[in-house]
Amino acid sequence: MASSQRTPPVTQLDPPRHAVVVGAGVIGLSTAIRLLEAGYRVDLVARDLPGDPLSIEFTSPWAGAHHVSVANGADMRLHQFDARTFKVMSDLIRSDPDVPLFFAKQTEYREEPEPTEGPGQHAGQLALMSRYHPNFRWLAPGELPTGIACGAEFTCILIHTPDYLAYLVGRVKHLGGRIHRCGALASLAAALEVDPSLSSADLVINCTGLGARTLVPDAKVFPTRGQLVIVEAPWISQGITRLGPAREGQPRVYDYTIPRPKTGHVVLGGCAEQNNWDPNPRADMTRRIKERCLALQPELLPPDKRTGGTIDDLRVVREAVGLRPTREGGIRLEVELLRTAAGREIPLVHNYGHGGYGFQSSWASAEAAVELAGRSFDGSGMALDRAGKARL
């Protein structure tokens, strides 16, 4: 398989360093691939695997998804991660015909003006995306719908998440990685007891997403509930997002449509309800999503229903709920020591807390985790802060 990579070099040892990655979502799989490419021997341990029946406890298969960054100037590390991952995915599209990623036109609407970058003022989300998205242009005032203060269009990347996760599994196996299914783990150290061959591993990489809340444990991890409506509309080829203002104490209002070219489906959303564990679609939210997305993109209706059609004419395939693995303070990329059942202390590299942007930042955060793994063996014990700088 073709590969686009920028992995930090590691000392090639005989035998190579042995890494155990815990978690088989997009972050765990991407990290396993980068470790393998950097010369590690890799075993991946997970309770949930791509291809399993959908489970509310396994986030990645629920994602829409598209590469449209949520970073603004307050978190330049995330911007850099997203920009790097966009490049990797773009290179994959151009080099690997099997990758289920697709370039597509994206339109973004904002109900509030984009902040003007300057002293004491961070760059806005759209301004940062303009630095790396192809064909970016700001929309003229006459192109903006009523109630929209600013907007832009550009080329994004659509991610058919079920197939993309299967593709990543294939790459792990092609590169020689092994995958082990486990039951519910009592601790991260317990991952080394899933198979006798793992007990002597040199390090563990924690990519457990929402599971890190109990496995680390990390009280800063919490779910952000998202509800989706998936409709059949193979004639839709571009996505649209409308983002409302942030209001204190209330979930931010936003609406989006994300085409899935391989199936002819379109993902409609959404909501972002923090600390809401409810796994069941709510009828009121389903109706709201359908109404607002149809207003955003009337072409979602079948061609013969566009005159006088209503939300009842949408061809609904499924309603779904996913819990985004969010973390106060953002992604945790850090090294500490893990005591094994045998009493050894080995490096534990954390790579979790990606919220709803795991696919968008996956390759860059995987590369950062590999860099931290390498540093953990030279004694520097470094970590990355939110500005992307190394710190002790």
N, C-alpha and C positions, 0 to 999 in steps of 0.2 A: 504494500500500500504506500501511496505517496505520503510525505510528511512535510509540514512546514514547522520549523522549530528554531528556537533560540534558547537552548538549554545551557546553563552554566557548566563548565567542565568540572569533572571530578577525577580524582586519582584512580586510575584503573588498577584494581587489586585482584589478586588471584588467591582465593575466590573473591568475587565482587561483594561490595556491601549488600546486605540483605535488608530490604525495607518491607514492612507490612503496612498497607494502606487500609484504613477502616472506613467503609462507606463506599457505595457504588452508584452514587448520583453523578451528575456531570462534573462536580469538583473532584470526587475521588477517582473517577475514571481518567480525567485529564491529568491529574497529578501522577497516577500510575504510569501513564504513557510517557510523561516527561522524565520520570525516574528511570524507566527502562531505556529511553533514548540516551540518558546520561550515564548508563553503564551499571545501574543497580540491578540486582535480582529482586523481583517484586512479587509479592503475594497480596492479593486483595481479599479482604474479609468483609462480608456484608450479610445482613438478615434479608434485605430486599434487593432484588436484581432486576435490571431492565428485562422486559418481557413478562414479568409476573403480572397477575391480575392487579388492577389499580388498587392502591391502598392509600388512605389518608396519611399514613406514617412515612410514605416515600414520596418526596416532593417533586423531584425532577420530571417524572412522566406527565405531571399535570400542567406544566408550563406551556405558554402560548405557542411559540415564543418568537421574538424577533430581537435583533441586535439594535436596540435604541437605548442609548445610555441614559441613566438617571443622574449622573454625576453633575455637580456644579462646582464652582470655584472654591467652595468650602471643603471639598474633599478631592484634592488634585491627585492623590494616590489612586482613587477609584477611576478618575478620568484617564490616567495613564494606563491602568489595567484594561479598561474598556477599549481604549484606542489600540493597544497592543493586540488584544484578542480579536478585534475587528480585522486587523491586518492578517493574523494567522488564519482566520476563517476565510477571508478573501483569497488568500493564497491557496487554501484547500479547494475552494470552488474552481479555481483556475487550473489546479494540478491534478485533482482526483475526481474523476467522473462519478465515483460511487458515493461521494459525500452528500448527504441530504440537506444541503444548504443552498439558498437561492437568493440572488440579488433581486430587489424589487423596489419600486417607488414608495416612499413614505411621506405623508403629509402630517405636520404637527401644528396644532392650534393652541394658543395660550390665551386665557381670559384676562391675564395680567400682563403688563409690558415686561419684556425681557430686561433684566437689570443691566445698567451701563457699567462696564468694568472700569474701575478707577481706584484712587486712594480710598481704602476702607470699604470698598465694594467688590464683591466676588463676581467673577464671570458667570453668566447664566448657562443653563443646560444647553440651549440651542447654540449659543456662541461657541461652547467647547466642542460640540459635535461638528460645527462648521470647519474645524481644523483637520478632520480626517474623513468625513463622509463624502464620497464622490457626488458630483452634480448638486452640491448644496446651493440653495438660493433662498433669500428672504422673500416672503410673499409681499406683494404691493398692497397698499390699503384697499384698493378695489377688489382684491382677491379674497379678502377676509370676510367670513360670514358675520352676521349680526352677533354682537356680544364678544367678539374675538379681538384682542388688542394687538396681537402679533402672531406670526406663523412662519413656517419654512417648509420646504420640500427638499428631499435628497434621496440618495440610494441607500437603503438599509439591507440587512441580511435576514431572510426568513429562515427559521430553524424548525424543521419537522421533528419535534422532540422525541417521539417514540423511536423513529428510525435513526435519529442521530445518536441516541444512547446505545442502540444496538451496534451502530457503526463504531463507536468508541470501544465497546466490548470486543469487537472484532480486532481492533488495533492492539488492544492489550494482549490478546491471545497471540496475534501474529508476531508480536515482539517478544514472546516467551513468558509473559506474565501468567500467573495462575490465579484462579478465582475460587474462593471457598464460601459456601453458604453456611451461616451460623444461625443459632437461635438468638434470642434477646441477650445481649451482653450485660453482665453486672458491672463491668468496668472496662476501660481501655486495655488494661493489662490482660484481661481475659481473652482478648483477641489472639494472643499468642498461644492460647491453649486449645484453639479450634482444631489444630492439626499438630502432631508431634514435630513436624518439620519447621514449625514457626517459632518454637521455644527459644531458639538461639539467634533470633533476628537481631540486627544491629540497631534498628530504629523503628519507630512507629509514626505514621502520619495520620492525624485525626481529621477526617473529612466527613464527620457524622451529621452535619447540618443541625436540625432541630434536636437530634439525639444528644448533642453536646450539652444540652441543658442539664441532663442527669448524668451523663457519662463522665464529664470533666470533674465535678459539675460546674456549670457556669450559669449563674442566675441572671446574667445579662441577656441570655438567649430567650426569645419569645416568638410565638407564631404571629404572622400577619395573614389573616384569612383573605383569600381571593375567591370569588365566585365567577364562573364562566358559563356562557351559553354557546354551544357549537352548532352552527347551522350549515346546511348544504347550499353553496353558492359558487359553483366552479367558474363563473364568469368574473368574479372579483379577483383582481391581480395586484392591487395595492392596498396598503393599510393606512388608517387614519387614527390619530389620537387627539383628543381634546382634554386639556388639563385646566381645572379650575383652581381658585386660590386656596391656600392653606388657611383653615380657620381653627383657632385654638380650641382644643377639646373635641374636635370632630374629625372623622376620617376625610382625607382630601378627596374631592370629587374628580374622577377622571373616567373617560370613556375611550375605548379603543377597539379597532378591528384588525385582526391579523390573519391574512390568508394562509392556507396550507396547500401549496400547489399540487402535491402528490395525490391528495385525496379529494380536492375540490371543496373542502370545508373551510369555514372562516370562524375564527375564535372571537367571540364578543365578550367584552368586560367593561368595567370591572369595579372592584372595590379593594380597599386595603384596611381591614379592621384589625387593629393591633390587639394582641392577647385574647383573641377569639378562637376557641378550639372547636367550634361547631363544624362537623364534617358534612352536614346535610344542606343541600341547596334550599334557599328560602324563596317562596313564591313571590314575595314582594320585591326581592332583589332581582329575580329573573325578569319580572315585568319591567322594572326600572332599566335594566341592562338592554332589553330588547327595544324599549321605547327610545332611549337616548342614542343607541347605536343606529337605529333606523333613521332617526333625525340627522345623525352625523353622516350616514352613507345610505341614502335611499335606494341605491342600486342593489342593496342586499336582497330586496324583494325579487322573486322570479319575474322575468320580463312581462309575462302576461298578467301580473298582479300590480304593476306599478301605478296604474290609474285607480285611485280609490283603495289601494291595498292598506292593510294594517299589520300590526305585529303578529296577528294570528295567521298571516300568510307566509311568515318566515318558515323555512323548512328546518325545524329544530331536529338535530341529531342526538344531542345529549346535553344535560346540565351537569356541572361539575364544581367541586370545591377543592382547593389546594391550600396548604398551610406553608407560607413562605418562611424559611428559617432565618429570621431577623435577629440582629444582635445590637444592643446599645453600644455605640462606639464603632460599629461597622465590622468589617472582616477582621478576624483575629489571625494574624500570621506571627507566630511566636514559638520559641523553643523552651521546653523545660525538661526535667528529668522524670522518667517513668520507672518505678520500681516493679520489676517482674515478680512472678510467683516464686522464682528461684532466688530472689534477692538481688539480682543484677540491677544496675541503674543504666538505662539507655536513653538516648535522646527521644523526646516526643515533640513532633512538629505539629502545631495546630494550623489548620486551614479551614475555617468554618465561619459562619455568620454573614453569608452573602445575600440574605433576604431574597428579594425578587429579581436580582441581577446576577445570579450564578452563571447562567449561560454567557452573559455579556462579558464577564470578567474571568471566565474559567481558565483560559490558557495562560494569561499573565499571572494569576494567583498561583497556578500550578508551578510556573517557572520560579516564582518567589519562594514557594515551599521547597523546591529542589535546591535553591540557593541556600536557604536556611539549613537544610539537611547537610549540605557540604560543609557549611561553617561550623555545624555542631561537632564535627569530627576534628576540626583544627583548634578547638578550644576557645574560640572567640565568643560562642554563645550569643550571636547577634539576633536581633529581631528588626522588623520594619515598622516604623510608626506611620501615622496617617499621611505624612508628607512624602512617604516613600524613602526616608532616610534610615540608615542603619543606626541602631541604638543598642546599648547593653541591656 
